[in-house]
Amino acid sequence: MMKILKNSLVHLVIITSATLAVYGHPTQTNNLAGKYIYKTYREGKGGFHNFLEISNRAGGRVRVSFEGTYFYLAGRDETCHEGSGEG
């Protein structure tokens, strides 16, 4: 039930934003620039340790940099997968 309600609210926001943009009303711009950290890692339990950085560039462009690590147990040993990207 909560998932259906959440999806309905998301659709309502998208439709409202699109309607305002079509009829020439200014839409709100979000400044998402900043550093974000998502950590759920607990030793011996696995989890994530992720970093995301967004910076504004000229011409309305943004630069995004991501580094992520996924920790998990392989048998009794803890191991991880790492990844990164930017652009």
CYANA upper distance limits for C-alpha pairs under 8 A (distance plus 0.5 A):
  1 MET  CA      5 LEU  CA      6.76
  2 MET  CA      6 LYS  CA      6.50
  3 LYS  CA      7 ASN  CA      6.60
  4 ILE  CA      8 SER  CA      6.64
  5 LEU  CA      9 LEU  CA      6.75
  6 LYS  CA     10 VAL  CA      6.78
  7 ASN  CA     11 HIS  CA      6.72
  8 SER  CA     12 LEU  CA      6.68
  9 LEU  CA     13 VAL  CA      6.77
 10 VAL  CA     14 ILE  CA      6.77
 11 HIS  CA     15 ILE  CA      6.60
 12 LEU  CA     16 THR  CA      6.56
 13 VAL  CA     17 SER  CA      6.57
 14 ILE  CA     18 ALA  CA      6.61
 15 ILE  CA     19 THR  CA      6.55
 16 THR  CA     20 LEU  CA      6.77
 17 SER  CA     21 ALA  CA      6.76
 17 SER  CA     27 THR  CA      7.40
 18 ALA  CA     22 VAL  CA      6.65
 19 THR  CA     23 TYR  CA      6.86
 20 LEU  CA     24 GLY  CA      6.89
 20 LEU  CA     25 HIS  CA      5.68
 20 LEU  CA     26 PRO  CA      7.57
 20 LEU  CA     27 THR  CA      7.15
 21 ALA  CA     25 HIS  CA      6.31
 21 ALA  CA     26 PRO  CA      7.15
 21 ALA  CA     27 THR  CA      6.75
 32 LEU  CA     54 ILE  CA      7.25
 32 LEU  CA     55 SER  CA      8.43
 33 ALA  CA     53 GLU  CA      7.84
 33 ALA  CA     54 ILE  CA      5.17
 33 ALA  CA     55 SER  CA      5.26
 33 ALA  CA     56 ASN  CA      6.68
 34 GLY  CA     53 GLU  CA      6.27
 34 GLY  CA     54 ILE  CA      5.85
 34 GLY  CA     55 SER  CA      6.91
 35 LYS  CA     51 PHE  CA      7.82
 35 LYS  CA     52 LEU  CA      6.35
 35 LYS  CA     53 GLU  CA      4.93
 35 LYS  CA     54 ILE  CA      7.01
 36 TYR  CA     51 PHE  CA      6.31
 36 TYR  CA     52 LEU  CA      5.52
 36 TYR  CA     53 GLU  CA      6.65
 37 ILE  CA     49 HIS  CA      8.08
 37 ILE  CA     50 ASN  CA      6.27
 37 ILE  CA     51 PHE  CA      5.23
 37 ILE  CA     52 LEU  CA      6.93
 38 TYR  CA     48 PHE  CA      7.61
 38 TYR  CA     49 HIS  CA      6.44
 38 TYR  CA     50 ASN  CA      5.59
 38 TYR  CA     51 PHE  CA      7.02
 39 LYS  CA     47 GLY  CA      7.98
 39 LYS  CA     48 PHE  CA      5.94
 39 LYS  CA     49 HIS  CA      5.00
 39 LYS  CA     50 ASN  CA      6.79
 40 THR  CA     46 GLY  CA      8.49
 40 THR  CA     47 GLY  CA      5.53
 40 THR  CA     48 PHE  CA      5.61
 40 THR  CA     49 HIS  CA      7.03
 41 TYR  CA     45 LYS  CA      7.73
 41 TYR  CA     46 GLY  CA      5.96
 41 TYR  CA     47 GLY  CA      4.47
 41 TYR  CA     48 PHE  CA      5.61
 41 TYR  CA     49 HIS  CA      6.68
 41 TYR  CA     71 PHE  CA      7.56
 42 ARG  CA     46 GLY  CA      6.28
 42 ARG  CA     47 GLY  CA      6.96
 44 GLY  CA     73 LEU  CA      7.87
 44 GLY  CA     78 GLU  CA      7.21
 45 LYS  CA     72 TYR  CA      7.54
 45 LYS  CA     73 LEU  CA      7.77
 46 GLY  CA     70 TYR  CA      7.87
 46 GLY  CA     71 PHE  CA      5.06
 46 GLY  CA     72 TYR  CA      4.86
 46 GLY  CA     73 LEU  CA      7.02
 46 GLY  CA     78 GLU  CA      8.00
 47 GLY  CA     70 TYR  CA      6.40
 47 GLY  CA     71 PHE  CA      5.69
 47 GLY  CA     72 TYR  CA      7.12
 48 PHE  CA     68 GLY  CA      7.83
 48 PHE  CA     69 THR  CA      6.29
 48 PHE  CA     70 TYR  CA      5.22
 48 PHE  CA     71 PHE  CA      6.67
 49 HIS  CA     68 GLY  CA      6.46
 49 HIS  CA     69 THR  CA      5.73
 49 HIS  CA     70 TYR  CA      7.12
 50 ASN  CA     66 PHE  CA      8.00
 50 ASN  CA     67 GLU  CA      6.27
 50 ASN  CA     68 GLY  CA      4.64
 50 ASN  CA     69 THR  CA      6.56
 51 PHE  CA     66 PHE  CA      6.22
 51 PHE  CA     67 GLU  CA      5.68
 51 PHE  CA     68 GLY  CA      6.69
 52 LEU  CA     64 VAL  CA      7.74
 52 LEU  CA     65 SER  CA      6.27
 52 LEU  CA     66 PHE  CA      5.07
 52 LEU  CA     67 GLU  CA      7.10
 53 GLU  CA     64 VAL  CA      6.25
 53 GLU  CA     65 SER  CA      5.64
 53 GLU  CA     66 PHE  CA      6.99
 54 ILE  CA     62 VAL  CA      7.18
 54 ILE  CA     63 ARG  CA      6.17
 54 ILE  CA     64 VAL  CA      5.15
 54 ILE  CA     65 SER  CA      7.07
 55 SER  CA     62 VAL  CA      6.09
 55 SER  CA     63 ARG  CA      5.74
 55 SER  CA     64 VAL  CA      7.17
 56 ASN  CA     60 GLY  CA      7.69
 56 ASN  CA     61 ARG  CA      6.72
 56 ASN  CA     62 VAL  CA      5.02
 56 ASN  CA     63 ARG  CA      6.90
 57 ARG  CA     61 ARG  CA      5.50
 57 ARG  CA     62 VAL  CA      5.65
 57 ARG  CA     63 ARG  CA      7.29
 63 ARG  CA     86 GLU  CA      7.77
 63 ARG  CA     87 GLY  CA      6.17
 64 VAL  CA     86 GLU  CA      5.90
 64 VAL  CA     87 GLY  CA      6.06
 65 SER  CA     84 SER  CA      8.08
 65 SER  CA     85 GLY  CA      6.33
 65 SER  CA     86 GLU  CA      4.65
 65 SER  CA     87 GLY  CA      7.16
 66 PHE  CA     84 SER  CA      5.78
 66 PHE  CA     85 GLY  CA      5.76
 66 PHE  CA     86 GLU  CA      6.67
 67 GLU  CA     82 GLU  CA      8.10
 67 GLU  CA     83 GLY  CA      6.38
 67 GLU  CA     84 SER  CA      4.72
 67 GLU  CA     85 GLY  CA      7.17
 68 GLY  CA     82 GLU  CA      6.23
 68 GLY  CA     83 GLY  CA      5.81
 68 GLY  CA     84 SER  CA      6.63
 69 THR  CA     80 CYS  CA      7.03
 69 THR  CA     81 HIS  CA      6.15
 69 THR  CA     82 GLU  CA      4.92
 69 THR  CA     83 GLY  CA      6.98
 70 TYR  CA     80 CYS  CA      5.83
 70 TYR  CA     81 HIS  CA      5.73
 70 TYR  CA     82 GLU  CA      7.00
 71 PHE  CA     78 GLU  CA      7.44
 71 PHE  CA     79 THR  CA      6.30
 71 PHE  CA     80 CYS  CA      4.76
 71 PHE  CA     81 HIS  CA      7.17
 72 TYR  CA     78 GLU  CA      6.22
 72 TYR  CA     79 THR  CA      6.13
 72 TYR  CA     80 CYS  CA      6.44
 73 LEU  CA     77 ASP  CA      6.08
 73 LEU  CA     78 GLU  CA      4.92
 73 LEU  CA     79 THR  CA      6.58
 74 ALA  CA     78 GLU  CA      6.53
 74 ALA  CA     79 THR  CA      7.13
